[in-house]
Amino acid sequence: MASDIATSFLGALQASLSVLLTIGAGVIASRYNLLKEASGRDISKLCVRLMLPALLIVNVGEEVTIKTASRYLPILSMYLYYYYYFLFRS
């Protein structure tokens, strides 16, 4: 039981640390004017529209089998709806 808690804690710590390091890199890039504001917006759009969906597909794709694929269809349909809604809206 204690090892399960420690494993969960270390996993959460690792995930939090990676997010904080990414934010820190963005703060440093902003402070030293390594990116223009327009470039930052473009990178943000790229991450939200391409990288995040790709990450979700990779992570969920590991768990999808022929038997469980039907459970993910509502998620996929909602993603496609919102993706095209926001893509053509902005």
Phi and psi restraints in degrees (value plus and minus 20) as a CYANA .aco file:
   2 ALA   PHI     -85.0   -45.0
   2 ALA   PSI     -57.0   -17.0
   3 SER   PHI     -89.3   -49.3
   3 SER   PSI     -52.2   -12.2
   4 ASP   PHI     -84.8   -44.8
   4 ASP   PSI     -61.6   -21.6
   5 ILE   PHI     -87.0   -47.0
   5 ILE   PSI     -62.1   -22.1
   6 ALA   PHI     -84.6   -44.6
   6 ALA   PSI     -60.1   -20.1
   7 THR   PHI     -84.1   -44.1
   7 THR   PSI     -63.9   -23.9
   8 SER   PHI     -83.8   -43.8
   8 SER   PSI     -62.0   -22.0
   9 PHE   PHI     -83.8   -43.8
   9 PHE   PSI     -64.6   -24.6
  10 LEU   PHI     -85.2   -45.2
  10 LEU   PSI     -56.6   -16.6
  11 GLY   PHI     -84.3   -44.3
  11 GLY   PSI     -63.4   -23.4
  12 ALA   PHI     -86.5   -46.5
  12 ALA   PSI     -58.7   -18.7
  13 LEU   PHI     -84.5   -44.5
  13 LEU   PSI     -61.9   -21.9
  14 GLN   PHI     -83.7   -43.7
  14 GLN   PSI     -63.9   -23.9
  15 ALA   PHI     -84.2   -44.2
  15 ALA   PSI     -63.2   -23.2
  16 SER   PHI     -85.0   -45.0
  16 SER   PSI     -60.7   -20.7
  17 LEU   PHI     -84.8   -44.8
  17 LEU   PSI     -59.5   -19.5
  18 SER   PHI     -86.3   -46.3
  18 SER   PSI     -57.6   -17.6
  19 VAL   PHI     -86.8   -46.8
  19 VAL   PSI     -64.0   -24.0
  20 LEU   PHI     -85.6   -45.6
  20 LEU   PSI     -56.5   -16.5
  21 LEU   PHI     -86.5   -46.5
  21 LEU   PSI     -57.7   -17.7
  22 THR   PHI     -85.7   -45.7
  22 THR   PSI     -64.2   -24.2
  23 ILE   PHI     -82.8   -42.8
  23 ILE   PSI     -61.4   -21.4
  24 GLY   PHI     -81.2   -41.2
  24 GLY   PSI     -60.3   -20.3
  25 ALA   PHI     -83.3   -43.3
  25 ALA   PSI     -58.4   -18.4
  26 GLY   PHI     -85.8   -45.8
  26 GLY   PSI     -59.2   -19.2
  27 VAL   PHI     -84.8   -44.8
  27 VAL   PSI     -63.8   -23.8
  28 ILE   PHI     -83.7   -43.7
  28 ILE   PSI     -63.7   -23.7
  29 ALA   PHI     -81.9   -41.9
  29 ALA   PSI     -58.0   -18.0
  30 SER   PHI     -90.5   -50.5
  30 SER   PSI     -63.8   -23.8
  31 ARG   PHI     -84.4   -44.4
  31 ARG   PSI     -57.9   -17.9
  32 TYR   PHI    -117.2   -77.2
  32 TYR   PSI      -4.3    35.7
  33 ASN   PHI      33.6    73.6
  33 ASN   PSI      23.0    63.0
  34 LEU   PHI    -100.1   -60.1
  34 LEU   PSI     -39.8     0.2
  35 LEU   PHI    -148.3  -108.3
  35 LEU   PSI     122.3   162.3
  36 LYS   PHI    -101.2   -61.2
  36 LYS   PSI     140.3   180.3
  37 GLU   PHI     -81.7   -41.7
  37 GLU   PSI     -60.1   -20.1
  38 ALA   PHI     -84.9   -44.9
  38 ALA   PSI     -57.2   -17.2
  39 SER   PHI     -85.5   -45.5
  39 SER   PSI     -59.5   -19.5
  40 GLY   PHI     -81.3   -41.3
  40 GLY   PSI     -61.4   -21.4
  41 ARG   PHI     -84.7   -44.7
  41 ARG   PSI     -60.8   -20.8
  42 ASP   PHI     -85.2   -45.2
  42 ASP   PSI     -60.5   -20.5
  43 ILE   PHI     -85.3   -45.3
  43 ILE   PSI     -59.5   -19.5
  44 SER   PHI     -81.8   -41.8
  44 SER   PSI     -65.1   -25.1
  45 LYS   PHI     -81.8   -41.8
  45 LYS   PSI     -62.0   -22.0
  46 LEU   PHI     -80.1   -40.1
  46 LEU   PSI     -64.3   -24.3
  47 CYS   PHI     -85.3   -45.3
  47 CYS   PSI     -63.9   -23.9
  48 VAL   PHI     -92.8   -52.8
  48 VAL   PSI     -58.8   -18.8
  49 ARG   PHI    -108.4   -68.4
  49 ARG   PSI     -44.6    -4.6
  50 LEU   PHI    -141.9  -101.9
  50 LEU   PSI     -73.1   -33.1
  51 MET   PHI     -90.4   -50.4
  51 MET   PSI     -64.9   -24.9
  52 LEU   PHI     -83.4   -43.4
  52 LEU   PSI     -66.7   -26.7
  53 PRO   PHI     -81.1   -41.1
  53 PRO   PSI     -57.6   -17.6
  54 ALA   PHI     -83.9   -43.9
  54 ALA   PSI     -61.7   -21.7
  55 LEU   PHI     -82.6   -42.6
  55 LEU   PSI     -62.6   -22.6
  56 LEU   PHI     -84.1   -44.1
  56 LEU   PSI     -60.4   -20.4
  57 ILE   PHI     -84.4   -44.4
  57 ILE   PSI     -61.8   -21.8
  58 VAL   PHI     -84.5   -44.5
  58 VAL   PSI     -65.8   -25.8
  59 ASN   PHI     -89.6   -49.6
  59 ASN   PSI     -62.0   -22.0
  60 VAL   PHI     -95.5   -55.5
  60 VAL   PSI     -53.6   -13.6
  61 GLY   PHI     -80.5   -40.5
  61 GLY   PSI     -47.6    -7.6
  62 GLU   PHI     -87.5   -47.5
  62 GLU   PSI     -44.8    -4.8
  63 GLU   PHI    -118.8   -78.8
  63 GLU   PSI     -30.5     9.5
  64 VAL   PHI    -102.1   -62.1
  64 VAL   PSI     110.0   150.0
  65 THR   PHI    -145.9  -105.9
  65 THR   PSI     156.4   196.4
  66 ILE   PHI     -80.0   -40.0
  66 ILE   PSI     -57.5   -17.5
  67 LYS   PHI     -92.9   -52.9
  67 LYS   PSI     -52.2   -12.2
  68 THR   PHI    -120.6   -80.6
  68 THR   PSI     -20.8    19.2
  69 ALA   PHI     -81.9   -41.9
  69 ALA   PSI     -53.9   -13.9
  70 SER   PHI     -85.1   -45.1
  70 SER   PSI     -44.4    -4.4
  71 ARG   PHI     -88.7   -48.7
  71 ARG   PSI     -46.0    -6.0
  72 TYR   PHI    -113.8   -73.8
  72 TYR   PSI     -25.7    14.3
  73 LEU   PHI     -81.8   -41.8
  73 LEU   PSI     -62.8   -22.8
  74 PRO   PHI     -81.7   -41.7
  74 PRO   PSI     -57.3   -17.3
  75 ILE   PHI     -85.7   -45.7
  75 ILE   PSI     -65.3   -25.3
  76 LEU   PHI     -82.5   -42.5
  76 LEU   PSI     -63.0   -23.0
  77 SER   PHI     -86.3   -46.3
  77 SER   PSI     -59.4   -19.4
  78 MET   PHI     -87.1   -47.1
  78 MET   PSI     -58.1   -18.1
  79 TYR   PHI     -82.0   -42.0
  79 TYR   PSI     -68.2   -28.2
  80 LEU   PHI     -82.0   -42.0
  80 LEU   PSI     -60.5   -20.5
  81 TYR   PHI     -81.4   -41.4
  81 TYR   PSI     -72.8   -32.8
  82 TYR   PHI     -89.1   -49.1
  82 TYR   PSI     -54.6   -14.6
  83 TYR   PHI     -82.0   -42.0
  83 TYR   PSI     -69.7   -29.7
  84 TYR   PHI     -91.5   -51.5
  84 TYR   PSI     -51.5   -11.5
  85 TYR   PHI     -81.1   -41.1
  85 TYR   PSI     -69.1   -29.1
  86 PHE   PHI     -97.9   -57.9
  86 PHE   PSI     -47.2    -7.2
  87 LEU   PHI     -87.3   -47.3
  87 LEU   PSI     -65.3   -25.3
  88 PHE   PHI    -105.3   -65.3
  88 PHE   PSI     -32.3     7.7
  89 ARG   PHI    -101.4   -61.4
  89 ARG   PSI     -54.6   -14.6
